[in-house]
Amino acid sequence: MNTLSNPSIDRNDLVNLISKSQEYIDTLKSIVSIQNLEDLVSDNRPTTTEKNFSPEALKELEKQISQVKVIFENDSTILMELPGKPSVEYDCEQMGFRGQKTKTWKMLIDILSFAPHTFNFGIAYSYPDGSKKNRQKCKDYDAKWKLLDELNKKLLVFFQKEFGWNFPQGYKFYKEVVTARDGDKSFKFIVGVPSSKDQESPLDNIEKRFLSHDESDLIKKIQALNNDFSVDSSAHNEPPEFLVAALNVGRSKFGWDEKKVMEIIRY
């Protein structure tokens, strides 16, 4: 074995060179290890959206979503039914929510449980004096849109994990609907009517679904239920017990008298 020698290289310089070379090797090893770790995490990280999504794939996805039926069961669970398959019960935690009292879950349950199953966040600004220069931001508008965005993300993750469906970037589970009010929206999937067994439950059990509402939200629900009966009493989506139960909650929780009740119904 041939050895290299160079009398011009000082021994101390050679030791320093070897030391620096070892530091360089250790740095390279560290970089490689970090990259391998990042690659591993990236490979195992669930992807909720796909950037490249053909029009044909999007059309097929929309068809799949439109055939899914989601039914309110109670405050903590829903039923989900895919074409040709039996309905499956999911609770809030199985769907990725922290609990039934979270705002995102409550928003989902409210939309599923109250006809006509649409939602509307109103206007972004109000103009008290009619002048655009003196506009005022509606405080709940942005908060409700942010909540809807969080709910949409929860649904995306759930459908991908549960059914293996991929979604284009920015996909929304809701759409604009043509109603008497501008800005009404609904989910793209079918919102099913609760079973007759649920509808025939005692009045005090029905009242439980209204107990968590504040006064403003309860009034809106009552007006929606009342309008549902007023438009066509023979084709309503909820039984009359729901309207009665909501009014009972208003009387007991907020002290409404008959005058207040009539003002709400006649609005």
N, C-alpha and C positions, 0 to 999 in steps of 0.2 A: 504494500500500500504506500503510495507516494504521499509525502507530507509537504505542505507549503510552508515556507519560511521567508521572512522578510526582515532583515536586521534593522530596517529603517523605522519599523513600527515599535513604539514604546509599549512595554508590558501594561502600564496603567491605562494607556489609550485603548489597548485591546480589551481589557476588562470592562472599561466604560462602554465600548462598542457592543460587547456581548450583553451587558446589562440593559442597554437601550433596546437591543434587538428583542430581548425577552419581554420587555414592557410593550413593545409593538405587537408581539405575538399575542400577549394577554389581552390587549385592546381589541385585536381582530376577533379573538375568541368571544369576547364580550359582545361585540357587535353582531356576530353571527348568532349567538344565543338569543339575543333580544329579537332579532329578525325572525328566528324560528318560532319564538314565543308568539310574536305578533301574527305570524302566518297561522299558527295553530288556533289562536283566538278568533281570527278572521274566518277560518274554515268552519268553526263551530258556532259562530254567531248567527242566530236566525235572521233571515232576510224577509222583510215584510213587503217590499216592493221590487219590481223589476223595471229598469229603465227602458229596455227594448221590449215593446209590447205591440204586436201587429194588430191592425184593425179587426182581423178575423178572430184573433184570440180575445180581444176586448168584447166583441159581439157575443162570443160563446160564454165569456165570464158573466156578462150582464144577463144572459139567458139563465144561467145557473142561479144567480142571485135572485132573479125574479120568481123562481120556482121554490125558493126556501120559504117555509111558513114558520113564523115565530108567534107563540101564544103566551100571554100572561097567565101564570099559574098562581103565584102569590108574591108577597113583597120580597122574597129572597130567591125565587126560582122562576124559570121560564121553560116552556116546551119548544123544541125545535124539530121540524119535520122536513126531510128531503124527499124528493119525488121517489115513489116506490119503496120507501123505507118507513118503519114505524117511528113515531115521535120519541124523542129522547129528552129527558129532564136534565137541565143544567142549573146549578146554583151560581150565585154571583162569584164565588171564589174560583169555581171551575172555568168561568169565563174570563178570569184575569182581574177581577175587581177585588179590592181589599175587603169589602164588606157591603152589606145591604144599605148601610147608612151613608155611604159615600155619595157625593153629588152626581158623579157620572152614572152610577147605577140607578139612582133615583130618577134621573132624567130619562133613562131607557125605560124604566118601569112605568113612569107617568105617561109616556107616549104610547106604550103598548096597552095600557089598561084603560085609557080614556078615548072614546070615539070623538071625532073621526080619525084619530091617530095621526094628526098633523101637528106641526109646530111652527111657530112664528115669533121672531124676536123683536118685531116692531121696527121702529125707525131709529137711526143712529143719532139724529139730532132733532131738537125741537126749536121752534122759533116763537118765543113768547109774544113779541111785538110785531111779528110778521116780517121782520127784517133779517136778511141772511147775515148781516154784520153782527147781530146779537144772538147768534145761535148758541144753544146749550147742549152739551153731550148727554145723552140718556145713559145713566150710570150702569144699568143692567145689560145694555146691548153688547158691549165687548165681552163682559163676563160670561154671558150665555153662549156666545160664539166660541169662546175659548173652551168652555165646558163641552160643547158639541164636538170640537176638534179632538179633545181627549177621548170622548166616547167613540168617535170614528176610529181612532188609533187602536183602542181596545178591541173593537170588532175585527179590524184587519189582522191583528195578531192572533185572535181566537180562531178565525176561519182558516188562517194559514196553518196553525198548529193542529187543529182538530181535523181538517179535511185535506190539508196539503195544497190549498189553492194559492196561487200567486196573483199579485195585483200590480197594476201599473203605478208608477210614482204619482202620488197625489190623488189616489182613488177615493171617492166619496160613496158612502153607503146611503146617501139621501139624494133627493131630487126635487126640483120645483114641481108643484102641482097646481092645476087650474082650479081655483075656488073663488069664493066671493071676496076673499081678502088677498091683496097683493103680498107676495113674499112667503106664502104658505109652502111648507116643504113636508115631505114624508119619506119614510124609508123605502128603499128599492125592493126589499123583500116583502112578502105577504104578512100582514099583521092579522093573525087569526082571532076569531071571537072565542072567549073562554067557554068551556063546556057547560052544558045545561046544569050539571051538578054544581059548578061554581056559582052559576047565576041564581040557583035556588037556595043558596045558603042563607042563614038567618040574618036579619037586618043588622044586628050588633056586630057580626063578623064582617059584613060589607063596610061598616063604618070604619073599621081598622085601617083601611087603605087611605082614608082621608085624614087621619089623625096627625100625620106628620107635616101636613101643609100649613103654611102660614095663611093669614086671612086673605091676602091679595091673591095667592094662587088658588085658594079654595073657591073664591068668588068666580075666578075665570073658569074653573072646572064646572061649577054649577051652571054658569051661563052657557057653556058648551053643551052640557047635557040637556039643558032646557031648550036650546036652539035645535038640537037633534030631534026632539019630540015635536017641536013647533013646525018644522019643515014638512015632516011626514011621519005622523004617529004610527003608521002601519009598517014602516020600514026602518025603525030605529035600530041602533047598534047595541044599545045597552038597555037592560030591563028598568022599569020605573023605580025599583027599589034603590038603584044607585043614586038617583036624584034625591029621593027621600032621605037616604042615609047621609048624603053630603050636607043637606040642610039641617039634619039633626046635629051633626058635628058643629056646624056654624052656631047653632043655638046654644049648645052646651059648652063649647070651647071659647067662643067669642061673645056670648051673651046677646045674640041677635034676637030682636023682638019681631013680631009679625010685620011691622012697618018696614024694617030693614030687609026682611025676606022678600017682601013684595017689590021693593026697590031693585034688588038684585035680579029677580026674575023678569021684571019688566024692562030692564036695561037693553 
